Amino acid sequence: MSLEIIQHPLAIHGINRLRDRETTPQSFRRSCDQVTTYLAIAATRDLQMKEVSMETPMEQMQARVVDEPIVVVAILRAGAGMIDSVVRLLPEVSVGYIGLERNEETAEARRYYCKFPPVRGNRVLVVDPMLATGGSAEQAIEAVYEAGASSVDFLCIVAAPEGVQLLESRFPDLRIFAGALDRELDENKYIRPGLGDFGDRLYGT
């Protein structure tokens, strides 16, 4: 497994806007979009390409275009806030969703919804803004592999060391792209310093 922390100054700026408790839902959504775009660019920089013949307004030429199908799967509900950024970057992408609900007493995730497009043989980007204990990510990645994905990358905005360690132990070939690696989980399994409840802040609830 590999972990890449996005170091672009604009991504770092966006993450710190997300952390600020004074950030409004509108600004929060804009910063989420900004950071997710940089995550998606990093995760797709090795996309397969092919050569095609094309006509410019001036002449014929050989050009390279993307030649690899991509599926993005969002972990509900907060992961849905990352979908538009990926779709805008990859217009041909297919989208799936998995609903995982955290039990606040045990911090364990329970699946309540799962709807994927065909993923067999394809690369899949699983997106969820917060990687805390790793339980939700583990279940989602397992489901995607069970559906036949050839490879999986996990994109998150903030990660805790405990979640990274779990995914590393379960999926040796997984690549994680994160905006930040935070210090720890607290006694309630919340990321510290973190940024609060991502879904609540994203949707203003």
VENLINSUL-V25017 format. One record per residue. BURIAL is 1 if it has 16 or more other C-alpha atoms within 10 Angstrom, else 0. Layout:
BEGIN
burial=BURIAL
burial=BURIAL
END
This chain:
BEGIN
burial=0
burial=0
burial=0
burial=1
burial=1
burial=1
burial=0
burial=0
burial=0
burial=0
burial=1
burial=1
burial=0
burial=1
burial=1
burial=1
burial=1
burial=1
burial=1
burial=0
burial=0
burial=0
burial=0
burial=0
burial=1
burial=0
burial=0
burial=1
burial=1
burial=1
burial=1
burial=1
burial=1
burial=1
burial=1
burial=1
burial=1
burial=1
burial=1
burial=1
burial=0
burial=1
burial=1
burial=0
burial=0
burial=0
burial=0
burial=0
burial=0
burial=0
burial=0
burial=0
burial=0
burial=0
burial=0
burial=0
burial=0
burial=0
burial=0
burial=0
burial=0
burial=0
burial=0
burial=0
burial=0
burial=0
burial=0
burial=0
burial=1
burial=1
burial=1
burial=1
burial=1
burial=1
burial=1
burial=1
burial=1
burial=1
burial=1
burial=1
burial=1
burial=1
burial=1
burial=0
burial=1
burial=1
burial=1
burial=0
burial=0
burial=1
burial=0
burial=0
burial=0
burial=1
burial=1
burial=1
burial=1
burial=1
burial=1
burial=1
burial=1
burial=0
burial=0
burial=0
burial=0
burial=0
burial=1
burial=0
burial=1
burial=0
burial=0
burial=0
burial=0
burial=1
burial=0
burial=1
burial=0
burial=0
burial=1
burial=0
burial=0
burial=1
burial=1
burial=1
burial=1
burial=1
burial=1
burial=1
burial=1
burial=1
burial=1
burial=1
burial=1
burial=1
burial=1
burial=1
burial=1
burial=1
burial=1
burial=1
burial=1
burial=0
burial=0
burial=1
burial=1
burial=0
burial=0
burial=0
burial=1
burial=0
burial=1
burial=1
burial=1
burial=1
burial=1
burial=1
burial=1
burial=1
burial=1
burial=1
burial=1
burial=1
burial=1
burial=1
burial=0
burial=1
burial=1
burial=1
burial=0
burial=0
burial=0
burial=0
burial=0
burial=1
burial=1
burial=1
burial=1
burial=1
burial=1
burial=1
burial=1
burial=1
burial=0
burial=1
burial=1
burial=0
burial=0
burial=0
burial=1
burial=1
burial=1
burial=1
burial=0
burial=1
burial=1
burial=1
burial=0
burial=1
burial=1
burial=0
burial=1
burial=1
burial=0
burial=0
burial=0
END
